[in-house]
Amino acid sequence: MKRIGLLSDTHGYLHPRVFDFMGDCDEIWHAGDIGNMNVVKKLEAFKPLRAVYGNIDGGILRTIFSETAVFTIEKTVVAMIHIGGYPGRYTPDAKQLIAQHKPNLFISGHSHILKVIPDKRNNLLHINPGAAGKSGFHQFITMVRFTIDGNNISDMEVFESKRG
């Protein structure tokens, strides 16, 4: 059993409560638009980090992380990309990633809108954790944590704080 903390679109900012909210997590996953190495260093010092780069990430972040990540945790196949769309409206790259790897869990960011959507057509759960940073149009900072036990995803919790 693994407890996962998921965030996206930090754009170089880490909310001070990220460490409390994700304190009992085994791993942190970042779905892109990290912003800078300071965010990476703080997260890596806190917990093991898996991440993909986003459209604002350049330079060193693109040498450390890839555009997509596919991995298995417990018995769950996970595919992650920053710009992925949503069930029924996936981007071409996301469609290809899903078709090739057949994940149980598909994660994307970019929209700054938190959504958790079962995708019955592709037999997966889609999660976009929204935006954990201060840059963008969103009104609330959001993050998600959940448990993966075998191929079961449960105990989903959302952190939400008024952006200020």
C-alpha positions in Angstrom: 0.0 0.0 0.0 1.3 3.4 -1.0 0.0 6.9 -0.1 0.5 9.4 -2.9 0.5 13.2 -2.8 -0.3 14.7 -6.2 0.1 18.3 -7.4 0.6 20.3 -10.5 1.2 23.8 -11.8 3.3 25.1 -8.9 4.9 27.6 -11.2 7.8 28.0 -8.8 5.7 28.3 -5.6 5.0 25.8 -2.9 2.1 26.5 -0.6 3.4 26.4 3.1 0.8 23.6 3.9 2.0 21.2 1.2 4.2 19.5 3.7 1.5 19.1 6.3 -1.0 17.9 3.7 1.4 15.4 2.2 3.2 14.5 5.5 1.9 10.9 5.6 2.5 10.3 1.9 5.1 7.8 0.6 5.7 9.6 -2.7 5.0 13.0 -4.2 4.0 13.2 -7.9 4.1 16.5 -9.8 2.2 16.7 -13.1 4.3 19.5 -14.7 4.8 23.3 -14.7 7.1 22.9 -11.8 8.6 26.3 -12.4 12.1 26.0 -10.9 14.7 23.8 -9.3 13.9 25.2 -5.8 10.5 23.4 -5.9 12.2 20.2 -7.0 14.8 20.4 -4.2 12.2 21.1 -1.5 10.0 18.2 -2.7 12.9 15.8 -3.1 14.2 16.6 0.4 10.7 15.9 1.8 9.7 12.7 -0.1 10.6 10.6 -3.2 9.5 12.6 -6.2 8.2 11.5 -9.6 7.4 14.3 -12.1 7.0 15.3 -15.7 7.9 18.7 -17.2 5.2 21.1 -18.3 5.1 23.7 -21.0 6.6 26.5 -18.8 9.5 24.2 -17.7 12.7 24.7 -19.5 16.4 24.2 -19.2 17.5 21.9 -16.4 13.9 20.7 -15.6 13.6 19.2 -19.1 16.9 17.4 -18.6 15.9 15.9 -15.3 12.3 15.0 -16.1 10.6 13.7 -19.3 7.4 14.8 -21.0 5.7 11.6 -20.0 6.1 9.1 -17.2 4.8 5.6 -17.2 5.3 3.3 -14.2 3.7 0.7 -12.1 3.1 1.2 -8.4 1.6 -1.7 -6.5 -0.4 -3.3 -9.3 -1.5 0.0 -10.8 -0.1 1.2 -14.1 0.2 5.0 -14.1 0.7 7.3 -17.0 1.4 11.0 -16.5 1.7 13.9 -18.9 1.3 17.7 -18.3 -1.1 18.5 -21.2 -3.5 15.6 -21.4 -7.0 16.8 -21.7 -9.9 14.9 -20.2 -11.9 11.7 -21.0 -13.6 12.2 -24.3 -11.3 15.2 -25.0 -7.8 13.8 -24.6 -4.9 15.4 -26.5 -3.4 13.4 -29.4 -0.3 12.7 -27.2 -2.5 11.5 -24.3 -4.5 9.3 -26.6 -1.3 7.7 -27.8 0.0 7.2 -24.3 -3.2 5.6 -23.1 -3.5 3.3 -26.1 0.1 2.2 -25.8 0.4 1.7 -22.1 -3.3 1.0 -21.0 -2.9 2.7 -17.6 -5.3 2.2 -14.7 -4.5 5.8 -13.6 -4.0 8.7 -16.0 -2.7 12.0 -14.6 -2.4 15.4 -16.2 -2.2 19.0 -15.2 -2.2 22.2 -17.2 -5.8 23.3 -17.0 -5.5 24.5 -13.3 -8.9 22.9 -12.8 -9.1 20.0 -10.3 -11.0 17.0 -11.8 -11.3 13.3 -10.9 -13.1 11.5 -13.6 -13.7 7.8 -14.2 -13.0 7.0 -17.9 -15.1 3.9 -18.6 -14.1 3.8 -22.2 -10.4 3.4 -21.4 -11.0 1.6 -18.0 -9.0 4.1 -16.0 -9.3 6.9 -13.5 -8.3 10.3 -14.7 -6.9 12.8 -12.1 -6.0 16.5 -12.7 -5.0 17.9 -9.3 -5.6 21.5 -10.4 -3.0 24.2 -9.6 -0.9 24.3 -6.5 0.8 27.6 -7.4 -0.2 31.2 -7.4 0.2 31.9 -11.2 -2.8 31.6 -13.4 -6.5 32.3 -13.4 -7.6 29.8 -10.7 -9.1 31.1 -7.5 -8.1 28.2 -5.3 -4.9 26.3 -4.7 -5.6 22.6 -4.9 -3.7 19.3 -4.3 -4.8 15.7 -4.0 -3.7 12.7 -1.9 -4.9 9.1 -2.2 -3.9 5.5 -1.5 -3.0 2.8 -4.0 -3.4 -0.7 -2.7 -2.8 -3.3 -5.4 -4.9 -2.0 -8.2 -7.4 -0.2 -5.9 -7.3 3.6 -5.7 -9.0 4.9 -2.5 -9.0 7.5 0.3 -9.0 10.4 -2.1 -8.7 13.7 -0.3 -8.4 17.3 -1.7 -6.6 20.2 -0.2 -8.1 23.5 -1.2 -7.0 27.0 -0.1 -8.2 30.4 -1.3 -5.5 31.9 -3.5 -4.1 35.0 -1.9 
